[in-house]
Amino acid sequence: MSAAPAPLEIRGLTRRYGELVAVDHLDLEVRGGEILGFLGPNGAGKTTTLRCTSGLLRSHSGTIRVAGFDLEREALRARAAMGFVPDRPFLYPRLTAREFLDLVGSLYDVPGPRARERGDALLSRLDLGAERDDLIETYSLGMRQKVAVAAALLHDPPLLLLDEPLGGLDPQSARALKDLLRERASAGHGVLVSTHLLDVAERLCDRVAIVSHGRLRALGTLDELRRESGGSTLEDVFLERVKDAG
């Protein structure tokens, strides 16, 4: 019996904005059962990578495979195999959270009763159950972030992409989200988390990838990267690899 394909496999990804090379021949893999932290300074290419991976941006070269499906040739199947929480999620403000999740469920062909059941469970897990029938336009930034996370998980995808997911979340909600991400990995799924919060990455992630100027500068477990660099913390490793990249 052959092994299941990796939730995400990126090979030679390149994306330019005019003369600026935002992502430069990037290779990256998210394995089943892991949370991979995606780290880098401002302008390193993290958000561009996630937008290319989600299909929001077209790459100029390279391949992206989601759960074995080529994003270029099998776009619908690849996109159905992922959930994406961007740094600025777009929600319909005149819908309630439940109505929005019902809409998302229909887009992913999740049967109505199943979508409602799963949506309610996710909102409750994220401490938004009491406000699920309020209009999204009345929500705070953190509450909207919770709806976006619930929408990304509604169809139970093998790959979850998150761009700065803890923004606007209070400590209790951040803990609930981190628990959800760990459960995803424990179930064999892959999670890619882009974050500037190094202490969160250090506690949450199984491996970390550090990028700078669009290129991969380091990849491995925290123990592996510490041994390679001689640093005692992820911050030490990060600053050394980013400095070397400059």
C-alpha positions in Angstrom: 0.0 0.0 0.0 1.5 3.3 -1.1 1.9 6.2 1.4 -0.6 9.1 1.2 0.8 12.1 -0.6 2.0 15.0 1.5 -0.6 17.6 2.3 1.6 20.2 0.6 4.6 20.0 -1.8 6.1 23.1 -3.3 8.9 22.8 -5.8 10.7 25.7 -7.4 8.0 28.3 -6.7 8.9 31.7 -8.1 6.7 34.8 -8.0 7.7 38.3 -9.1 6.2 41.8 -8.9 7.8 43.6 -11.8 11.6 43.5 -11.1 11.1 42.4 -7.5 11.4 38.6 -6.9 9.1 38.0 -3.9 9.5 34.2 -3.9 12.7 32.8 -5.4 12.7 29.1 -6.4 11.2 28.0 -3.1 11.0 24.3 -2.1 8.8 23.4 0.8 6.9 20.4 2.1 4.2 20.1 4.8 4.0 16.5 6.0 1.0 14.7 7.2 0.7 14.9 11.0 2.8 18.1 11.5 2.5 21.8 12.1 5.1 23.7 10.1 5.9 27.2 11.2 6.7 29.6 8.3 8.9 32.4 9.6 10.6 35.4 8.1 11.0 39.2 8.4 8.6 41.6 6.8 8.8 41.3 3.0 10.4 37.9 3.1 7.7 36.4 0.8 5.6 34.5 3.3 2.2 36.0 2.4 3.0 35.7 -1.3 3.8 32.1 -0.9 0.5 31.4 0.9 -1.4 33.3 -1.7 0.2 31.3 -4.5 -0.4 28.1 -2.6 -4.1 29.0 -2.1 -4.6 29.8 -5.8 -5.2 33.6 -5.1 -2.0 34.4 -7.0 -0.5 32.7 -10.0 3.1 31.7 -9.7 5.6 32.5 -12.5 7.3 29.1 -12.3 7.3 26.0 -10.1 4.7 23.5 -9.0 2.4 23.3 -6.1 0.7 20.0 -5.1 -2.0 19.8 -2.5 -2.7 16.3 -1.2 -1.2 15.0 -4.5 -3.3 17.3 -6.7 -1.4 19.8 -9.0 -2.8 23.3 -8.4 -2.3 24.2 -12.0 -3.8 21.2 -13.7 -6.3 20.0 -11.0 -7.2 23.3 -9.5 -10.7 22.4 -8.2 -9.5 19.2 -6.5 -6.4 21.0 -5.1 -8.4 23.9 -3.7 -11.0 21.5 -2.2 -8.2 19.8 -0.3 -7.1 23.0 1.6 -8.5 25.5 3.9 -7.0 29.0 4.0 -7.1 31.8 6.6 -5.5 34.9 5.1 -4.1 37.8 7.0 -7.2 39.8 6.1 -10.1 37.5 5.8 -13.0 38.5 3.6 -16.4 37.8 5.2 -19.9 38.9 4.2 -20.8 41.4 6.9 -24.6 41.2 6.4 -24.6 37.5 7.1 -24.5 35.9 10.5 -21.7 33.5 11.3 -24.0 30.5 10.8 -25.3 31.8 7.5 -21.8 32.4 6.3 -20.7 28.9 7.3 -23.8 27.5 5.6 -22.7 29.3 2.4 -19.1 27.9 2.7 -20.5 24.4 3.2 -22.5 24.7 0.0 -19.5 25.9 -1.9 -17.6 22.8 -0.8 -20.5 20.4 -1.3 -20.9 19.7 2.4 -24.4 18.4 3.0 -26.5 21.1 4.8 -27.1 19.2 8.0 -23.5 18.2 8.3 -22.3 21.7 7.5 -24.6 23.2 10.2 -23.5 20.5 12.8 -19.8 21.0 12.1 -20.1 24.8 11.9 -21.9 25.0 15.2 -19.3 22.7 16.8 -16.4 24.8 15.5 -17.9 28.1 16.6 -18.5 26.6 20.1 -14.9 25.4 20.2 -13.7 28.9 19.3 -16.0 30.5 22.0 -18.4 32.1 19.4 -21.4 29.9 19.9 -23.4 32.5 21.7 -22.9 35.1 18.9 -23.4 32.7 16.0 -26.7 34.3 15.0 -25.4 37.9 15.2 -24.5 39.8 12.0 -20.8 39.6 11.2 -20.7 43.4 10.8 -21.1 43.6 14.6 -18.1 41.4 15.3 -14.7 42.5 16.6 -11.5 41.7 14.7 -10.9 38.6 16.8 -14.5 37.3 16.3 -14.1 37.7 12.6 -10.9 35.8 12.7 -12.7 32.9 14.5 -15.3 32.8 11.7 -12.6 32.6 9.1 -10.9 29.7 10.9 -14.2 27.8 11.2 -14.9 28.4 7.5 -11.4 27.0 6.6 -12.0 23.9 8.7 -15.6 23.3 7.7 -14.9 20.8 4.9 -12.2 19.0 6.9 -9.4 19.5 4.5 -6.0 17.7 4.7 -4.1 21.0 4.4 -4.7 24.1 6.5 -2.9 27.4 5.7 -2.9 30.2 8.1 -1.4 33.7 7.7 -0.9 35.4 11.1 -3.9 33.6 12.6 -3.5 34.8 16.2 -4.0 38.5 15.3 -6.8 40.0 17.4 -7.4 36.9 19.5 -7.5 37.1 23.2 -5.4 34.5 25.2 -8.3 32.1 25.7 -9.3 32.2 22.0 -5.6 31.8 21.0 -5.3 28.7 23.2 -8.5 27.2 21.6 -7.1 27.8 18.1 -3.7 26.2 19.0 -5.5 23.2 20.5 -7.5 22.9 17.2 -4.3 23.0 15.2 -2.7 20.4 17.3 -5.7 18.1 16.8 -5.5 18.6 13.1 -1.9 17.4 13.1 -2.7 14.5 15.4 -5.3 13.4 13.0 -2.7 13.1 10.2 -3.4 16.4 8.5 -0.9 19.1 7.6 -0.8 22.7 9.0 1.3 25.6 7.7 1.3 28.6 10.0 2.9 31.9 9.0 3.6 34.0 12.1 5.9 36.7 13.5 5.4 35.3 17.0 8.6 33.3 17.5 7.6 32.1 21.0 4.3 30.7 19.6 6.2 28.9 16.8 8.6 27.5 19.4 5.9 26.0 21.5 3.4 25.0 18.7 5.4 23.8 15.7 6.9 20.5 14.9 9.3 22.0 12.3 10.0 25.5 11.2 11.0 27.0 7.9 12.8 30.4 7.8 12.6 32.5 4.6 14.3 35.7 3.7 14.3 37.6 0.4 12.0 34.9 -1.0 14.5 32.1 -0.3 14.5 29.2 2.2 17.2 29.8 4.7 16.6 27.1 7.3 14.3 24.1 7.7 14.1 21.5 10.5 13.0 20.8 14.0 14.0 23.3 16.7 16.6 20.8 18.0 18.1 20.4 14.5 18.3 24.1 13.9 19.8 24.8 17.3 22.5 22.2 16.8 23.3 23.6 13.3 23.5 27.2 14.5 24.6 26.8 18.1 21.7 29.0 19.2 19.7 28.3 22.4 16.4 29.7 21.2 14.4 30.0 18.0 15.0 33.7 18.2 18.8 33.1 18.1 18.4 30.8 15.1 16.1 33.2 13.3 18.3 36.3 13.8 21.4 34.3 12.7 19.8 33.0 9.5 18.2 36.3 8.5 21.5 38.1 9.2 23.4 35.6 7.0 20.8 36.1 4.2 21.3 39.8 4.2 
